[in-house]
């Protein structure tokens, strides 16, 4: 009996199944090349007495290609401009779906100058460029009141979802937009993956997969934004803020970043970098590790609960570090530098590099109580565990006092026989070393004897 075939082999693929629960981490006829994904599920879709060996992750893209789409103003949401459904309301947004677009001569999909009463969804599109000179998707000057953007009941004015963008100068660009969500988008081999600029605010970037770009996520004058659960892999910069910065209220959590330059925070305030996996292994070309988190000219920054690891090569002349802070902003009246930064609860193991480096000018400011606080971190086998180039300032704290304690240092050789603020109640161990941990120009007064 001839068996019916439910796929067209590899790489053509099979079918899209809405209830398929597999993942797409690998590629190849056997789905065993896990250095890249390919839009095909890694495991078959099985059903009664047969299976699709190469299930599609996204809906099948229409062919032939659609020309680049430009929607300028509310009235331009028309079928000739790629609209496939909806009427533009919150309950029935315009749908732009299923197109294959060549962005070699213009931006693939560009939507601009749209009123706050209009809602739209871009989904299941494939956009690539042979010239690497244009953006795949650009949203500009649109959106509504997004102040409730983190509410589960919020309805976004614009949504970009389940798109595959390849070889474009920019993947998704948000410029002067609000209340927009970018989710489950794949970006490959481009200049920037997702870019936010023009004082865009109240937007969410979540669950995207950006690989092999210059910069995975770029922020340039961006406000109140959640960047959650994204994979930024093999990008030269994971997440970077431009020198202009002015990025306020950015929350970056639960992302997986594989890059020699993990997060670059510049000229910004009130940002959260929490619970991310930041790692580097040298990549295919042995690229030098530079840093996990780099903070400069910024204040109100929380670096908390991250895992920062490096197994790749370094050049110590470049000052590689798990976390590095430099050039605190200066008070506009007194011109005195100072910043308020918390580096708390991280695990830092970056090999031949500094664990945490506070460079010259990186310290708190006495008159307004700002401090750099470093405690409850695990420093594991870094060549130089810590460096604080601010002797005599007294405004960088490397512990949280007693009994909260300081950090765990893998090379601490002290003992724990005593307790108390002066560690003079003996014998009564308390999980804190009886003597400080000393390093270049500072010390942890209450080193932890076990990882935090």
N, C-alpha and C positions, 0 to 999 in steps of 0.2 A: 504494500500500500504506500502510495506517495504521500509524504507528510506535507501539510500546508506550511508555507513559510510566512512568519509574522514579522519579519524584518527584511531589509534589503542588504544585509551584510555590513561590513565595516569598510569605509567610514560613513556610508550613506545613512545607515541607521534604520530604526524601526518606526514605532508610533509614539505619540504623546498620550500618556494615560494619567488622567486627573488624580487617581488614587495611588499612583506610584510613590513609594516612600523611600526609595533608595537615594543615594548621594552620587555626586559627580566630582570625585577627587582625582581620577586617573584617566588614562587614554590608552589607545592601541586595541588591536583585535582581541586581546585577552584582558583588556582593561587593567594592565599591570604596570604601566608606565606612570608612576604617581608624581612625576615632576610637573605635570600639567593636566588640566581637565579638557574635555572635548565636546561637552553638550550632550553626552550619552551617559546614561546611568551605569554605574560600575557593576551592578548585578542585574540579571534578567528580570523581566516582569512575567511572573508565572500566573497562569489561569487554568481553567479546566482542560487537562490533557495536552497542553502545549505551552509555549512561552515565546516572548519577544526578547531575543538575546541582546538587542541594542536599543532599549527604550529611550526616547528623547526626553530631555529634561524640560525643554520649553516647547510650546506649541509650534507646529510646523510653519515655517515662514513661507509666505506666498512668493511666487516667482512668475514673471520676471521682476527685476528690481523696480522700485518706485523712485522717481526723481526726488531730489531734496525737497523737504517740506518747509515752507515759511508761512507762519500764521502771525499776522500783524494786526491786532485788534480783534474785538469780539466777533465781528461779522465774517472774519476769515476762517472760522471753523466750518468748513464745507467738505463734502465728499471729494471734490477735486483736490483739496489740500490734505487728503489722507484720512479724514474722519470716517470711521467705519460704523459708528453708532452713538447713541446718547443725544441728549438735548442741552447739555451744559449746566444742569442744575446739580445741587448737592446730592439728590437721590438718583439722578440719571446723568452722570458726567459725560462729556464728549469722550469717545473712545478712539484712540489712534493705535491700531493693532495689526500685527501680522505682516509688516512690510520689511523688505530687504532693500536697503538704501546705500548707494555709493556716495560717500561724502568727499570725494576727491576734488570737486569743484566748488562746493559750498557746504555750510553746516548741514548735517543730516536732517535733523528736525530742529527748527528754531521757532519758539513761541514767545511773543513779546507784546507789551502794551495791552494787557488784558485786564478788564475790570474785576473788582473783588467778588462780583456776583457770579462769575463764571468758574466752573469746575471741569477738570479734564484728567484723563488717565492715558499715559503712554505705556504700552505693555507689549511684550512678545515681539519686539522688533530686533532686527540684526542690521547694524550699521558699521561699515568699514570704509577705509580710505586707502587708495593706492599712493596718495601724495603725502599723507601724514601732515597736512597743512590746515585742516579744519576740525571743528568740534563735531562730535556725534550728535549731542543734544544740548541745546542752549535754551534756558528759560530766563527771561529778562523783563523786569518792570511788571510784575504781576503778583497776585496773591491777595489774601484778605487778612483779617485780624487773626493772628496766630498765637495770641497770648495764652490760649488754652491748648497749645500744641502737644503737651505731654499728657493730656487727658485721654482716656480710652474712648471717650465719646466724640473726640474731635474729628471733624471731616476736613481733610486737606483740600485746598483749592487745586493743587497739582500733585500728581503721583507719577513717578517713573518706576516701573517694576518689570522684572523678568526680561530685561533687555540684554543683548550681547553686543558689545562694542569693541571693535578690534582695529588696531593700527591707525587710530585717529590722533590728532594733535592734542585733543582734550576729550575725555569721555563725556561727563555731564558737567555743565557750567551753570551755576545759580548766581545770577547777577541782579541785585536789587529786587529780591523776591522774598515773600513771606508765606508761611503755612504751606510748605511743600515737603513731600516725603520722597526719598530715593531709596528703594529697597530691592534686594535680590537682583542687582545688576552685575553683570560680569564685564570687566574691562581688561583687555589684553594688549600688551605691546604698544602703548601710547606714550604721549608726553606726560599729561596729568590724568589721573583717574577721575576724581570728583573734585571740583573747584567751587568755592564759595567766595563771593566778592560783592562789592558795591553796597556794603552795609545791609546785606541780607539778614533776616532775623526770623526766629521761631521756626526752624526747619529741622528735619530729622534725616539722618543718613544711617541706615541700618541693614545688616545682613548682606552687604555687597562683597564681591570677590574681585579684588583688583590685583593684577599680577604683571610683573615685567614692565613697569612704567618708570619714568623718571621720578615722579612723585605720586604716591597713592592718593592722598587727600591733601589739598592745598587750601589754606584759609588766608584771606586778605580782606580785612575789614568785614568781619562776620560776627554776628551777635546771637546769643541765646540759641544754641544749637546742640542737639544730641547726636553723638557719633558712637553708635553701639553695635557690637557683635559683627563687625566687619573683618574680613581677611585681607590683609595688605601684604602680599608675598613677593619677594625678590624685586621690590622697588628700590631705587637708589635712595629715596627718602620715603619713610613710611607716611607720617603726617607732618606737614611743615606749615608754619606760619611765615609769611613774607616779612622782610624787615620793617615794612610799614606797619604791620601788625594791627593794633587796635581791635583785637578780637576779644570780646568780653562775654563771659557767661557760657563758655564752651565746655561741654561735659563729654569726656572721651572715656568710655568704659567697655570692658569685656571684648576688646578687639584682639586679634592675633596678628602680630606684625613680625615679618621676617625681613630685616633690612639692616644695612650697616649704620644707618642713621634713623633711629626709631621715631621719636617725636621731637620736633623742633619748635619750641615755644618762644616767640619773640615779640617784645613791645606790647604785652597783653596783660590782662588782669582778670582775676576771679574765674580761673579755669580749673577743672578737675581732670586729673589723669589717674584713673583708678581701675584696678583689677584687670589689667591688660597682660597679655603674654608677648613680651618683646624679646626677640632672639635673632642671632645671626650665626651662620656656620661657615662663612666664607664664600658661599655660592659656588657656581661652576668655575668662576675665574679667580677665586681666592681674594676677593675684594676685602680690603682692610676694614675692620670694625672701627667706628668712630665714637658712637655713643648710643645709649638707650634712650635717655631723655636729656635734652639740652635746653636750659632755661636762661634767657638773657633779656635784660631790660624789662622785666615783668615782676608783678607782685600779686598777692592773693592767689598763689598757685598751690594746689594740693596734689602731691604725687604719692599715691596711697595704694598699697596692696598689689603692686605689680610684680611680675616675675621677669627679671632682666638677665639674660644669659648670652654668652658669646663663646663659641668654640672655634671661631675663625682667627685669622692672623691679625696682628696689630702692628703699628709703628709708634713706639712710646714717645717719639719726638712730636707727634701730633696730639698728645694728651688724651688718648682714648679713655672713656669713663662710662660707667653704668649710668650715673646721673651727674651732670655738670651744671653749675650755676655761675653766671658771670654778670658783671655790670648791672647792679641794681639801679633802678631809675632814681633820679635825683629830685628832691623836693623843689618845687617851683619857686619857693621863697628863700630857703636857706641854702639851696644847691648841695645839700648833704645827701649822699646816696643811702638807700635802704630798701629792703624788700621783706615781705611777709610770705614765707614759703614753708610748707610742711612736707618733709620727706619721711613718710611713716609707713611701717608695716610691709616694706618691700623685701623681696629676696633678690640679692645682687651677686651674680657669679659670672664675671666677664673676663677671666683669665689674665693675660698679661696687660692689665689696664688698671686704672683707678676704679675703686668701687664707687665712691662719691667724692667729687672734687668741688670745693667752694673756692673759686678763683678770686684774685684781688678785686676788691670792690663789691664782693657778694656778702653782705651782712645786713643785720637789722638796723633800725634807726631809733635811738633812745627816746627822742622827744615824743614819738607817737606810738611807742610800744611794739614796733614791728621787729620780728625776729625770724631767723631761719632755724627751724627745728628739725633735728634728725634723730629719730628714735624708733625702737621696735622693729628695726630692719635686721635682716640676716645677711651679714657680709661673709661670703663663702669663697675663700682661696683666691682672692684677687691679689695681683702682684703688690699693689699698694692699696690697702683697704680703704683709706680715707686720707684726704688732704684738705686743709683749711688755711688758705693763704691770707688770713686776716688776723694776725697776732695782735693781742692787746685790745681788740674791739669789744670782746666779751658779750657780743650779741648773737652769736651762733651757738645754739644749744645742741649738744650731742647726746643728751639723755633727757628724760621727762621727770627727773627728780625721783624721790623715794616715796612710796614703794613701787611706783610705776616702772621705773628702770630705764635703761638705755637700749643698746643694740646687742645682738649676738655677733661675736667676732670669732671666726674659725681658728685664728692663731692666738687667741687669748690664753695665757698660761697661768693666770691667777687661780686661786682656790676660793671655795665658798664654805667657810666655817662659821661665819658670823652674820648678823643682821643689824637693822637699824640704820638711820640716816648717816651715822658715822661708821657703820659696819663694826661696831665695838661691843655688841651683845653676843657673847660666845659661851659655849658652842650653840649656835642656833642658825643653821643655814637657811637662806631665804630665796635661793635661785639667782642671786646677784653676787658678782665677784667682790671679794673683800678689798680689792685695790683697783684703782682706775685703769682703763685701757688708754695708753698714751699713743699718739701719732703726731704727724707733723703739725705743730703749732696749736694743738687743741687736745682735748681728752674727753672720754666718756666716763663720767664719775660712777655710773652704776651699770657696768657691763653685764649682760645676761649670760648665764652659764649654759643655757639650752636654747635652741632656735625658737624664735617667737612663733 
